[in-house]
Amino acid sequence: MAEPRKRYLCSSCGAESPKWSGQCPDCQAWNTLQETLPQPQRRNPRFDGYAGEANSNRIRKLAEVEGEVVSGQPTANGELDRVLGGGLVSGSVVLIGGDPGIGKSTLLLQTLSALSATQNALYVSGEESPEQISLRARRLDLQGDELALLAETSVERILALARQQQPSVMVIDSIQTLYTEQLQSAPGSVAQVRESAAQLVRFAKQRGCSIFLVGHVTKEGALAGPRVLEHMVDTVLYFEGEPGSQFRLVRTIKNRFGAVNELGVFVMTDKGLRGISNPSAIFLSRQEEPVSGSVVMVTREGSRPLLVEVQALVDESPLSNPRRVTLGLEQNRLSMLLAVLHRHCGVAMYDQDVYVNIVGGVRITETAADLAVLLAVLSSYRDQALPRDMLAFGEVGLAGEIRPVQNGQERLREAAKHGFKRAVVARKNAPAKAIKGLEVIAVERLPEVLDLI
């Protein structure tokens, strides 16, 4: 059978070329021609084998379609089940990305070793030999004698062996090391990653096999390869963590079977990654004596309320342009909050360097941290410590108003559970029924907060 002819498409204008060149002949863009396979042309479905497929597809009303409730199977790891939306769904494809050495392979080896006791599990590695995987499993004291191992990088051979083995869950470590024999480009190229992932996704959907794909990341922290890779899979997970820290955060970026932005918290030990069911207790390991520039807030990661400490340091700046540095928070947000503080409270910091840090490596993207950030900045600026049993959360508007945030009642109950006595929140977040042991201070505008504190 003749080998299908390759073609090269320009990623900028879509022009087709029979051979590769450095510059697109149509739009003159450089390094945009990518190798791809020609798509087979389908004839009229009435005259070929697609007649049954054409007749089976019809337009239906939404009320006529009965949606099946998808329930995930537990993976023996509570934090991983949380970010997966309750468990591992049959036929799903999960993409896990993260920095080198952060724990992706360790977490998946632990998971498959636990699942191999009850399921047919297959671990495919294109970066390590079976001997290396076995040594790591022994070092972690994993009981996975039934776990099947395969060192292979050809997608066609992997799928051929998988059809014989018929695994219910499979790990591909990593997708950038695989290649398909239909393309001549090197493994890790855009075309190879896209085509290899497409074949694995088709296999997962047809066989009902759950697949974990390990993805490399670029130096900017994004997943390497084409963006279409994230669109093809069902779930995208990102490993996060500060260099040198033992804590690892797994965040859900995309999930077709559960909520997005869920957060799983792990700690790296000599026996692998261990889930932490109550991460607030770890992130609140504060000093015994009250210190200035420290405020606790309640953020919400997915379906979990999380207590974190916001630290600020304000110091006189020798520069004409003072520094505005944030870790775990958006820098432009801090500049806007300082402008609101100056305009509505008369506190100017145009000659001060301001540093804000979210303790524990947590990254906060919601606006509920506004009030806590301003209180921490004011506490450091005036060198006055706030009470240790007080916390705050709320959005600060440009007009100086304190806006409510979602799930305020749940945040307050979480604060009371950890022993906090006072909470500064927006007036509309004040509970209708008093929470035992917690005094709620409701405010409407930023000047009120300064007068009360």
Residue pairs with C-beta under 8 A, 6 or more apart in sequence:
4 37
4 38
4 182
5 18
5 38
6 35
6 36
6 37
6 183
6 184
7 16
7 17
7 18
7 35
7 36
7 37
7 38
8 16
8 17
8 18
8 19
8 20
8 33
8 34
8 35
8 36
9 15
9 16
9 17
9 33
9 34
9 36
10 16
10 17
10 24
10 26
10 27
10 29
10 32
10 33
10 34
11 32
11 33
11 34
11 190
12 24
12 27
12 29
12 32
13 24
13 26
13 27
13 29
13 32
15 24
15 25
15 26
15 27
17 24
17 25
17 33
20 33
20 35
21 33
22 30
22 31
23 29
23 30
24 30
24 32
24 33
34 189
34 190
34 191
35 183
35 184
35 185
35 189
35 191
36 183
36 191
36 195
37 182
37 183
37 195
42 48
42 50
45 51
45 53
45 54
46 54
70 89
70 257
71 86
71 87
71 89
72 81
72 84
72 85
72 86
72 87
72 88
72 89
72 257
72 258
73 87
73 88
73 89
73 90
74 81
74 87
74 88
75 81
75 84
75 87
75 88
75 111
75 114
75 115
76 111
76 114
76 115
77 107
77 110
77 111
77 114
77 275
78 275
78 277
79 250
79 264
79 265
79 266
79 275
79 276
79 277
80 107
80 111
80 250
80 264
80 275
81 87
81 88
82 262
82 263
82 264
82 302
82 304
83 237
83 250
83 251
83 252
83 255
83 262
83 263
83 264
83 302
84 94
84 235
84 252
84 255
84 257
84 258
85 235
85 252
85 255
85 257
85 258
85 259
85 262
86 257
86 258
88 94
88 169
88 210
89 210
89 234
89 257
90 168
90 208
90 209
90 210
91 204
91 205
91 207
91 208
91 209
91 210
92 204
92 210
92 211
92 234
92 235
92 256
92 257
93 200
93 201
93 204
93 210
93 211
93 213
93 232
93 233
93 234
93 235
94 210
94 211
94 212
94 213
94 233
94 234
94 235
94 236
94 237
95 175
95 213
95 215
95 223
95 229
95 230
95 233
95 235
95 236
95 237
96 104
96 107
96 108
96 212
96 213
96 214
96 215
96 237
96 238
96 239
96 250
97 104
97 214
97 215
97 216
97 217
97 223
97 236
97 237
97 238
97 239
98 104
98 217
98 238
98 239
98 240
99 217
99 221
99 239
99 241
100 216
102 239
102 241
102 248
103 239
103 248
103 266
103 268
103 273
104 173
104 214
104 239
105 128
105 136
105 173
105 214
106 136
106 140
106 272
106 273
107 250
107 266
107 272
107 273
108 123
108 171
108 173
108 212
108 214
109 123
109 133
109 136
109 137
109 140
109 142
109 144
109 171
109 272
110 140
110 142
110 272
110 273
111 212
112 121
112 123
112 144
112 147
112 169
112 171
113 137
113 142
113 143
113 144
113 147
114 144
115 121
115 169
116 144
116 145
116 146
116 147
116 148
117 143
117 144
117 146
119 167
119 168
119 169
120 148
120 165
120 166
120 167
120 168
120 169
121 144
121 146
121 147
121 148
121 167
121 168
121 169
121 170
122 148
122 149
122 150
122 162
122 165
122 167
122 169
122 170
122 171
123 133
123 147
123 148
123 149
123 150
123 170
123 171
123 173
124 150
124 151
124 152
124 158
124 170
124 171
124 172
124 173
125 133
125 149
125 150
125 151
125 173
126 151
126 152
126 153
126 172
126 173
126 174
126 177
126 178
127 173
127 174
127 177
128 151
128 173
129 151
130 149
130 150
130 151
133 149
134 149
137 144
137 147
140 271
140 272
141 271
142 272
148 165
148 167
150 158
150 161
152 158
152 161
153 177
153 178
153 179
153 187
154 178
154 179
154 180
154 181
155 178
155 179
155 180
155 181
155 195
155 196
155 199
155 200
156 180
156 181
158 172
158 178
159 199
159 200
159 203
162 170
162 203
162 207
162 209
163 207
166 207
167 209
168 208
168 209
168 210
169 209
169 210
169 211
169 212
170 209
170 210
170 211
170 212
171 211
171 212
171 214
172 178
172 200
172 211
172 212
172 213
172 214
173 214
174 213
174 214
174 215
174 216
175 193
175 196
175 197
175 200
175 213
175 214
175 215
175 225
175 229
176 187
176 188
176 193
176 215
176 216
176 224
176 225
177 187
177 188
178 187
178 192
178 193
178 196
179 186
179 187
179 192
179 196
180 192
180 195
180 196
180 199
182 195
183 191
183 192
183 195
185 191
185 192
186 192
188 216
188 224
188 225
190 225
190 226
193 225
193 226
193 229
194 225
194 226
194 228
194 229
197 213
197 229
197 232
197 233
198 232
200 211
200 213
201 211
201 232
201 233
203 209
203 211
204 210
204 211
213 233
215 223
215 224
215 225
215 229
216 223
216 224
216 225
217 223
217 224
218 224
223 229
223 230
223 236
230 236
230 253
230 254
233 254
234 254
234 255
234 256
234 257
235 252
235 254
235 255
235 256
235 257
236 252
236 253
236 254
236 255
237 250
237 251
237 252
237 253
238 250
238 251
238 253
239 248
239 249
239 250
240 248
240 249
240 250
240 251
240 361
240 363
241 247
241 248
241 249
241 361
242 361
245 361
246 267
246 268
246 269
247 265
247 266
247 267
247 268
247 282
247 360
247 361
248 265
248 266
248 267
248 268
248 273
249 263
249 264
249 265
249 266
249 361
249 362
250 263
250 264
250 265
250 266
251 261
251 262
251 263
251 264
251 301
252 258
252 259
252 260
252 261
252 262
252 263
252 302
253 260
253 261
254 260
255 262
259 302
259 303
260 302
261 301
261 302
261 365
262 301
262 302
262 303
262 304
263 301
263 302
263 304
263 306
264 275
265 275
265 276
265 279
265 282
266 273
266 274
266 275
266 276
267 273
267 274
267 276
267 282
276 282
279 306
280 305
280 306
280 307
280 308
280 414
280 418
281 418
282 360
283 306
283 307
283 308
283 309
283 359
283 360
283 362
284 296
284 307
284 308
284 309
284 418
286 294
286 296
286 309
286 388
290 385
290 386
290 387
290 388
291 385
292 379
292 380
292 382
292 383
292 384
292 385
292 386
293 311
293 312
293 313
293 314
293 376
293 377
293 379
293 380
294 309
294 310
294 311
294 312
294 376
294 379
294 385
294 386
295 309
295 310
295 312
295 372
295 373
295 375
295 376
295 379
295 386
295 390
295 391
295 392
296 307
296 308
296 309
296 310
296 372
296 390
296 391
296 392
296 420
297 307
297 308
297 310
297 368
297 369
297 371
297 372
297 391
297 392
297 393
298 305
298 306
298 307
298 368
298 391
298 393
298 411
298 412
298 414
298 415
299 305
299 306
299 307
299 308
299 362
299 364
299 366
299 368
299 369
299 393
300 306
300 366
300 368
300 406
300 407
300 410
300 411
305 407
305 410
305 411
305 414
306 362
307 391
307 414
307 415
307 418
308 358
308 359
308 360
308 362
308 364
309 358
309 359
309 360
310 356
310 357
310 358
310 359
310 369
310 372
310 373
310 376
311 356
311 357
311 358
311 359
311 376
312 354
312 355
312 356
312 357
312 373
312 376
312 377
312 379
312 380
313 353
313 354
313 355
313 380
314 349
314 352
314 353
314 354
314 355
314 377
314 380
314 381
315 352
315 353
315 355
316 351
316 352
316 353
317 323
317 351
317 352
317 353
319 353
322 349
322 350
322 351
322 352
322 353
322 354
323 353
323 354
323 355
324 331
324 334
324 335
324 338
324 353
324 354
325 331
325 353
325 354
325 355
325 356
326 333
326 334
326 355
326 356
326 357
327 356
327 357
327 358
328 357
328 358
328 361
328 362
328 363
328 364
329 356
329 358
329 363
329 364
329 369
329 373
330 365
333 367
333 370
333 373
334 354
334 356
334 373
336 398
337 370
337 373
337 374
337 377
337 396
338 349
338 354
338 377
340 374
340 396
340 397
340 398
340 400
340 446
341 347
341 349
341 374
341 377
341 378
341 446
342 348
342 349
342 350
343 400
344 399
344 400
344 445
344 446
344 447
345 400
345 446
345 447
345 450
347 378
347 381
349 377
349 381
352 381
354 377
356 373
356 376
356 377
358 364
358 369
366 405
367 395
367 396
367 403
367 405
368 393
368 394
368 395
368 405
368 411
369 393
370 394
370 395
370 396
371 392
371 393
371 394
371 395
371 396
371 402
371 424
371 449
372 391
372 392
372 393
374 396
374 446
374 449
375 386
375 392
375 424
375 449
375 453
378 450
378 453
379 385
379 386
386 453
387 421
387 422
389 419
389 420
389 421
389 422
390 420
390 421
390 422
390 423
390 424
391 415
391 420
391 422
391 423
391 424
392 423
392 424
392 425
392 449
393 405
393 408
393 411
393 423
393 425
394 402
394 403
394 404
394 405
394 424
394 425
394 426
394 429
394 443
395 402
395 403
395 404
395 405
395 426
396 402
396 403
396 446
397 403
400 445
400 446
400 447
401 444
401 445
401 446
402 425
402 426
402 427
402 443
402 444
402 445
402 446
402 448
402 449
403 426
404 425
404 426
404 427
404 428
404 429
405 411
405 426
405 429
408 425
408 426
408 428
408 429
408 431
409 429
409 431
412 423
412 425
412 429
412 431
412 435
412 438
412 440
413 435
415 423
415 438
416 435
416 436
416 437
416 438
419 437
420 438
421 437
421 438
421 439
422 438
422 439
422 440
422 441
423 438
423 439
423 440
423 441
424 441
424 443
424 449
424 452
424 453
425 440
425 441
425 442
425 443
426 442
426 443
426 444
427 442
427 443
427 444
429 442
430 440
430 442
431 440
434 440
441 452
443 449
443 452
